[in-house]
């Protein structure tokens, strides 16, 4: 695993976080009309720093099998935060569809850029292994 970390750097972690963020944003968009739904998002910089440092997410001690784990909003993980809306709706929903679409597209572009970078690294390794 050390060698993979050395060769690929933060790219695998970045892809994993981008994928997770895509799921969260898609859930936000899907629940745009759900009363009292609170929009969530990932603090990407903090999550990536946490993933690279090897630290695990903070959690509460479970003394009974029926206890619910304490891992942030709705059990999604400590790096997930509620998004503060500019204008919350009257029914308590904090999803702003336009903002979510922008975040989704931005994340998709960054995900593709991470894939392209990782693909370039793999192609470079293949060329080196072939001796070309």
MDAnalysis code that builds the backbone (N, CA, C; Angstrom):
import MDAnalysis as mda
import numpy as np

u = mda.Universe.empty(396, n_residues=132, atom_resindex=np.repeat(np.arange(132), 3), trajectory=True)
u.add_TopologyAttr("name", ["N", "CA", "C"] * 132)
u.add_TopologyAttr("resid", np.arange(1, 133))
u.add_TopologyAttr("resname", ["UNK", "UNK", "UNK", "UNK", "UNK", "UNK", "UNK", "UNK", "UNK", "UNK", "UNK", "UNK", "UNK", "UNK", "UNK", "UNK", "UNK", "UNK", "UNK", "UNK", "UNK", "UNK", "UNK", "UNK", "UNK", "UNK", "UNK", "UNK", "UNK", "UNK", "UNK", "UNK", "UNK", "UNK", "UNK", "UNK", "UNK", "UNK", "UNK", "UNK", "UNK", "UNK", "UNK", "UNK", "UNK", "UNK", "UNK", "UNK", "UNK", "UNK", "UNK", "UNK", "UNK", "UNK", "UNK", "UNK", "UNK", "UNK", "UNK", "UNK", "UNK", "UNK", "UNK", "UNK", "UNK", "UNK", "UNK", "UNK", "UNK", "UNK", "UNK", "UNK", "UNK", "UNK", "UNK", "UNK", "UNK", "UNK", "UNK", "UNK", "UNK", "UNK", "UNK", "UNK", "UNK", "UNK", "UNK", "UNK", "UNK", "UNK", "UNK", "UNK", "UNK", "UNK", "UNK", "UNK", "UNK", "UNK", "UNK", "UNK", "UNK", "UNK", "UNK", "UNK", "UNK", "UNK", "UNK", "UNK", "UNK", "UNK", "UNK", "UNK", "UNK", "UNK", "UNK", "UNK", "UNK", "UNK", "UNK", "UNK", "UNK", "UNK", "UNK", "UNK", "UNK", "UNK", "UNK", "UNK", "UNK", "UNK", "UNK", "UNK"])
u.atoms.positions = np.array([
    [0.825, -1.201, 0.000],
    [0.000, 0.000, 0.000],
    [0.861, 1.253, 0.000],
    [2.050, 1.203, 0.633],
    [2.950, 2.342, 0.654],
    [3.318, 2.790, -0.753],
    [3.626, 1.814, -1.627],
    [4.049, 2.157, -2.977],
    [2.920, 2.812, -3.763],
    [1.707, 2.310, -3.585],
    [0.564, 2.910, -4.274],
    [0.386, 4.351, -3.833],
    [0.532, 4.594, -2.526],
    [0.425, 5.963, -2.027],
    [1.513, 6.851, -2.619],
    [2.707, 6.304, -2.762],
    [3.813, 7.074, -3.311],
    [3.583, 7.389, -4.785],
    [3.104, 6.416, -5.532],
    [2.930, 6.588, -6.976],
    [1.735, 7.477, -7.301],
    [0.607, 7.215, -6.659],
    [-0.624, 7.913, -7.035],
    [-0.935, 9.131, -6.176],
    [-0.267, 9.305, -5.061],
    [-0.487, 10.467, -4.211],
    [-1.900, 10.527, -3.648],
    [-2.501, 11.698, -3.719],
    [-3.831, 11.898, -3.147],
    [-4.956, 11.556, -4.111],
    [-4.616, 11.171, -5.337],
    [-5.650, 10.944, -6.348],
    [-6.716, 9.924, -5.946],
    [-6.366, 8.757, -5.405],
    [-7.423, 7.811, -5.010],
    [-8.341, 8.367, -3.922],
    [-7.755, 9.069, -2.958],
    [-8.569, 9.674, -1.902],
    [-9.465, 10.767, -2.465],
    [-8.924, 11.568, -3.376],
    [-9.713, 12.640, -3.991],
    [-10.883, 12.068, -4.776],
    [-10.640, 10.994, -5.532],
    [-11.730, 10.359, -6.288],
    [-12.809, 9.827, -5.358],
    [-12.399, 9.207, -4.279],
    [-13.362, 8.672, -3.321],
    [-14.207, 9.784, -2.703],
    [-13.562, 10.878, -2.323],
    [-14.298, 12.003, -1.744],
    [-15.207, 12.673, -2.770],
    [-14.742, 12.803, -3.992],
    [-15.589, 13.389, -5.044],
    [-16.802, 12.519, -5.308],
    [-16.610, 11.210, -5.302],
    [-17.722, 10.289, -5.499],
    [-18.741, 10.415, -4.371],
    [-18.237, 10.501, -3.158],
    [-19.133, 10.658, -2.004],
    [-19.892, 11.977, -2.074],
    [-19.205, 13.028, -2.484],
    [-19.860, 14.335, -2.598],
    [-20.936, 14.306, -3.673],
    [-20.694, 13.597, -4.764],
    [-21.699, 13.455, -5.815],
    [-22.968, 12.817, -5.263],
    [-22.803, 11.776, -4.453],
    [-23.960, 11.108, -3.849],
    [-24.736, 12.058, -2.936],
    [-24.019, 12.824, -2.121],
    [-24.685, 13.753, -1.207],
    [-25.457, 14.831, -1.952],
    [-24.847, 15.386, -2.981],
    [-25.514, 16.435, -3.743],
    [-26.727, 15.873, -4.476],
    [-26.594, 14.667, -5.033],
    [-27.730, 14.026, -5.705],
    [-28.872, 13.790, -4.718],
    [-28.546, 13.396, -3.491],
    [-29.581, 13.233, -2.458],
    [-30.244, 14.559, -2.130],
    [-29.456, 15.619, -2.084],
    [-30.026, 16.939, -1.827],
    [-31.027, 17.315, -2.925],
    [-30.633, 17.108, -4.178],
    [-31.517, 17.449, -5.299],
    [-32.779, 16.593, -5.263],
    [-32.618, 15.312, -4.959],
    [-33.772, 14.401, -4.915],
    [-34.749, 14.780, -3.803],
    [-34.246, 15.396, -2.745],
    [-35.098, 15.761, -1.619],
    [-35.439, 17.245, -1.586],
    [-35.378, 17.896, -2.721],
    [-35.643, 19.337, -2.788],
    [-37.054, 19.691, -2.340],
    [-37.997, 18.787, -2.491],
    [-39.384, 19.059, -2.115],
    [-39.802, 18.359, -0.821],
    [-38.868, 17.756, -0.121],
    [-39.168, 17.059, 1.128],
    [-39.174, 18.062, 2.276],
    [-40.303, 18.197, 2.978],
    [-40.349, 19.135, 4.105],
    [-39.330, 18.776, 5.180],
    [-38.675, 19.784, 5.711],
    [-37.717, 19.692, 6.816],
    [-36.435, 18.947, 6.450],
    [-36.189, 18.679, 5.167],
    [-34.932, 18.047, 4.766],
    [-33.830, 19.100, 4.850],
    [-32.707, 18.723, 5.428],
    [-31.564, 19.620, 5.578],
    [-30.477, 19.220, 4.589],
    [-30.084, 20.141, 3.727],
    [-29.049, 19.882, 2.730],
    [-27.707, 19.662, 3.417],
    [-26.945, 18.693, 2.911],
    [-25.623, 18.383, 3.457],
    [-24.588, 18.458, 2.344],
    [-23.344, 18.633, 2.747],
    [-22.241, 18.676, 1.808],
    [-20.973, 18.271, 2.544],
    [-19.916, 18.013, 1.790],
    [-18.633, 17.618, 2.348],
    [-17.705, 18.817, 2.337],
    [-17.012, 19.036, 3.449],
    [-15.928, 20.013, 3.470],
    [-14.737, 19.294, 2.844],
    [-14.558, 19.462, 1.530],
    [-13.609, 18.658, 0.764],
    [-12.187, 18.799, 1.279],
    [-11.760, 20.005, 1.549],
    [-10.375, 20.217, 2.011],
    [-10.121, 19.523, 3.344],
    [-11.055, 19.673, 4.278],
    [-10.885, 19.037, 5.587],
    [-10.940, 17.518, 5.475],
    [-11.844, 17.013, 4.647],
    [-11.980, 15.561, 4.482],
    [-10.738, 14.966, 3.824],
    [-10.185, 15.652, 2.821],
    [-8.997, 15.152, 2.155],
    [-7.794, 15.201, 3.090],
    [-7.686, 16.269, 3.851],
    [-6.595, 16.358, 4.818],
    [-6.705, 15.252, 5.863],
    [-7.915, 14.980, 6.295],
    [-8.150, 13.918, 7.268],
    [-7.818, 12.555, 6.673],
    [-8.200, 12.321, 5.422],
    [-7.921, 11.043, 4.767],
    [-6.418, 10.853, 4.579],
    [-5.702, 11.908, 4.217],
    [-4.264, 11.804, 3.999],
    [-3.484, 11.665, 5.289],
    [-4.001, 12.199, 6.385],
    [-3.285, 12.097, 7.657],
    [-3.464, 10.738, 8.303],
    [-4.424, 9.955, 7.792],
    [-4.649, 8.624, 8.344],
    [-5.516, 8.624, 9.577],
    [-6.068, 9.771, 9.922],
    [-6.926, 9.840, 11.099],
    [-8.291, 9.266, 10.776],
    [-8.865, 8.582, 11.727],
    [-10.221, 8.089, 11.561],
    [-11.189, 9.149, 12.032],
    [-12.430, 9.046, 11.588],
    [-13.430, 10.017, 11.988],
    [-13.776, 9.824, 13.460],
    [-14.037, 10.908, 14.126],
    [-14.396, 10.829, 15.533],
    [-15.757, 10.167, 15.674],
    [-15.861, 9.297, 16.638],
    [-17.139, 8.643, 16.856],
    [-17.364, 8.463, 18.348],
    [-18.612, 8.289, 18.710],
    [-18.973, 8.081, 20.100],
    [-18.813, 6.621, 20.453],
    [-18.526, 6.362, 21.710],
    [-18.381, 4.985, 22.159],
    [-19.754, 4.339, 22.256],
    [-19.899, 3.150, 21.680],
    [-21.140, 2.405, 21.739],
    [-21.012, 1.353, 22.833],
    [-21.814, 1.488, 23.887],
    [-21.752, 0.534, 24.988],
    [-22.818, -0.537, 24.862],
    [-23.681, -0.412, 23.871],
    [-24.733, -1.386, 23.648],
    [-24.923, -1.545, 22.138],
    [-25.265, -2.738, 21.696],
    [-25.431, -2.997, 20.271],
    [-26.565, -2.185, 19.650],
    [-27.496, -1.706, 20.464],
    [-28.629, -0.948, 19.949],
    [-28.363, 0.552, 19.895],
    [-27.190, 0.989, 20.324],
    [-26.855, 2.407, 20.247],
    [-26.585, 2.805, 18.808],
    [-26.930, 4.034, 18.496],
    [-26.678, 4.579, 17.170],
    [-25.314, 5.243, 17.196],
    [-24.503, 4.975, 16.164],
    [-23.174, 5.576, 16.088],
    [-23.253, 7.064, 15.882],
    [-22.345, 7.808, 16.484],
    [-22.319, 9.261, 16.350],
    [-21.323, 9.678, 15.302],
    [-21.728, 9.764, 14.059],
    [-20.800, 10.092, 12.982],
    [-21.296, 11.244, 12.130],
    [-21.774, 12.300, 12.735],
    [-22.188, 13.463, 11.965],
    [-23.644, 13.390, 11.543],
    [-24.083, 14.300, 10.653],
    [-25.472, 14.355, 10.231],
    [-25.963, 13.041, 9.630],
    [-27.005, 12.520, 10.188],
    [-27.673, 11.314, 9.685],
    [-26.722, 10.145, 9.511],
    [-25.660, 10.083, 10.330],
    [-24.727, 8.974, 10.261],
    [-23.893, 8.951, 8.995],
    [-23.716, 10.090, 8.342],
    [-23.019, 10.138, 7.057],
    [-21.514, 10.292, 7.186],
    [-21.016, 10.574, 8.348],
    [-19.582, 10.738, 8.531],
    [-19.260, 12.105, 9.097],
    [-18.128, 12.203, 9.790],
    [-17.768, 13.436, 10.478],
    [-17.406, 14.563, 9.519],
    [-17.024, 14.245, 8.275],
    [-16.646, 15.279, 7.330],
    [-17.846, 15.878, 6.600],
    [-19.039, 15.375, 6.868],
    [-20.261, 15.878, 6.243],
    [-20.868, 16.948, 7.154],
    [-21.222, 18.063, 6.536],
    [-21.783, 19.185, 7.298],
    [-23.106, 19.612, 6.665],
    [-23.970, 20.187, 7.501],
    [-25.206, 20.766, 6.980],
    [-24.854, 22.031, 6.221],
    [-25.504, 22.246, 5.097],
    [-25.267, 23.437, 4.293],
    [-26.183, 24.551, 4.771],
    [-25.622, 25.727, 4.940],
    [-26.400, 26.884, 5.366],
    [-27.037, 27.528, 4.137],
    [-28.371, 27.597, 4.096],
    [-29.039, 28.163, 2.917],
    [-29.026, 29.685, 2.938],
    [-29.095, 30.265, 1.753],
    [-29.249, 31.712, 1.653],
    [-30.687, 32.100, 1.972],
    [-31.650, 31.283, 1.497],
    [-33.066, 31.512, 1.757],
    [-33.754, 30.179, 2.031],
    [-33.872, 29.790, 3.304],
    [-34.574, 28.532, 3.594],
    [-36.055, 28.660, 3.249],
    [-36.650, 27.547, 2.864],
    [-38.063, 27.586, 2.496],
    [-38.936, 27.582, 3.746],
    [-40.206, 27.888, 3.559],
    [-41.140, 27.953, 4.685],
    [-41.377, 26.595, 5.334],
    [-41.195, 25.507, 4.578],
    [-41.438, 24.178, 5.136],
    [-40.205, 23.604, 5.839],
    [-39.135, 24.388, 6.003],
    [-37.950, 23.953, 6.722],
    [-36.906, 23.270, 5.859],
    [-37.174, 23.126, 4.571],
    [-36.220, 22.507, 3.657],
    [-35.123, 23.515, 3.341],
    [-33.861, 23.082, 3.407],
    [-32.748, 23.995, 3.149],
    [-32.070, 23.767, 1.805],
    [-32.669, 22.953, 0.939],
    [-32.092, 22.683, -0.384],
    [-32.408, 23.842, -1.318],
    [-31.372, 24.394, -1.930],
    [-31.515, 25.411, -2.966],
    [-31.084, 24.754, -4.272],
    [-32.047, 24.444, -5.102],
    [-31.815, 23.605, -6.285],
    [-30.757, 24.195, -7.208],
    [-30.805, 25.490, -7.470],
    [-29.809, 26.106, -8.359],
    [-28.398, 25.939, -7.799],
    [-28.262, 26.164, -6.517],
    [-26.959, 26.012, -5.847],
    [-26.484, 24.559, -5.910],
    [-27.411, 23.627, -5.763],
    [-27.064, 22.204, -5.815],
    [-26.616, 21.805, -7.217],
    [-27.302, 22.322, -8.238],
    [-26.916, 22.011, -9.617],
    [-25.514, 22.543, -9.920],
    [-25.221, 23.735, -9.450],
    [-23.892, 24.314, -9.650],
    [-22.839, 23.462, -8.941],
    [-23.112, 23.080, -7.700],
    [-22.174, 22.252, -6.941],
    [-21.986, 20.893, -7.610],
    [-23.078, 20.326, -8.147],
    [-23.000, 19.033, -8.811],
    [-22.110, 19.105, -10.049],
    [-22.309, 20.128, -10.878],
    [-21.510, 20.273, -12.091],
    [-20.044, 20.565, -11.773],
    [-19.802, 21.418, -10.791],
    [-18.433, 21.716, -10.377],
    [-17.741, 20.440, -9.893],
    [-18.436, 19.657, -9.087],
    [-17.874, 18.416, -8.581],
    [-17.633, 17.419, -9.707],
    [-18.543, 17.346, -10.677],
    [-18.375, 16.431, -11.813],
    [-17.140, 16.795, -12.636],
    [-16.921, 18.083, -12.851],
    [-15.746, 18.528, -13.606],
    [-14.466, 18.197, -12.854],
    [-14.476, 18.431, -11.553],
    [-13.292, 18.127, -10.740],
    [-13.042, 16.625, -10.644],
    [-14.113, 15.834, -10.598],
    [-13.994, 14.379, -10.592],
    [-13.338, 13.909, -11.883],
    [-13.790, 14.447, -13.019],
    [-13.219, 14.073, -14.309],
    [-11.760, 14.493, -14.398],
    [-11.430, 15.655, -13.861],
    [-10.035, 16.101, -13.866],
    [-9.170, 15.159, -13.030],
    [-9.679, 14.722, -11.894],
    [-8.936, 13.764, -11.068],
    [-8.745, 12.447, -11.799],
    [-9.785, 11.988, -12.505],
    [-9.670, 10.763, -13.298],
    [-8.622, 10.910, -14.398],
    [-8.634, 12.037, -15.080],
    [-7.661, 12.279, -16.143],
    [-6.239, 12.296, -15.594],
    [-6.048, 12.920, -14.443],
    [-4.727, 12.968, -13.834],
    [-4.269, 11.566, -13.454],
    [-5.149, 10.794, -12.842],
    [-4.822, 9.429, -12.442],
    [-4.539, 8.562, -13.669],
    [-5.314, 8.742, -14.716],
    [-5.087, 8.000, -15.961],
    [-3.713, 8.335, -16.544],
    [-3.327, 9.589, -16.501],
    [-2.003, 9.980, -16.982],
    [-0.886, 9.322, -16.190],
    [-1.075, 9.233, -14.873],
    [-0.078, 8.560, -14.031],
    [0.032, 7.084, -14.390],
    [-1.112, 6.437, -14.602],
    [-1.124, 5.011, -14.949],
    [-0.461, 4.795, -16.307],
    [-0.788, 5.641, -17.279],
    [-0.176, 5.529, -18.600],
    [1.342, 5.724, -18.521],
    [1.793, 6.653, -17.684],
    [3.220, 6.868, -17.503],
    [3.897, 5.655, -16.890],
    [3.243, 5.019, -15.929],
    [3.791, 3.804, -15.323],
    [3.853, 2.670, -16.343],
    [2.826, 2.542, -17.157],
    [2.816, 1.487, -18.184],
    [3.946, 1.699, -19.191],
    [4.170, 2.942, -19.577],
    [5.268, 3.244, -20.504],
    [6.622, 2.903, -19.863],
    [6.770, 3.217, -18.586],
    [8.012, 2.905, -17.893],
    [8.222, 1.410, -17.763],
    [7.170, 0.670, -17.498],
    [7.280, -0.789, -17.374],
    [7.610, -1.445, -18.713],
    [7.079, -0.883, -19.787],
    [7.356, -1.421, -21.122],
    [8.731, -1.007, -21.641],
    [9.316, 0.000, -21.011],
    [10.633, 0.484, -21.441],
    [10.572, 1.386, -22.649],
    [9.453, 2.041, -22.844],
    [9.299, 2.930, -24.004],
    [9.688, 4.346, -23.670],
])
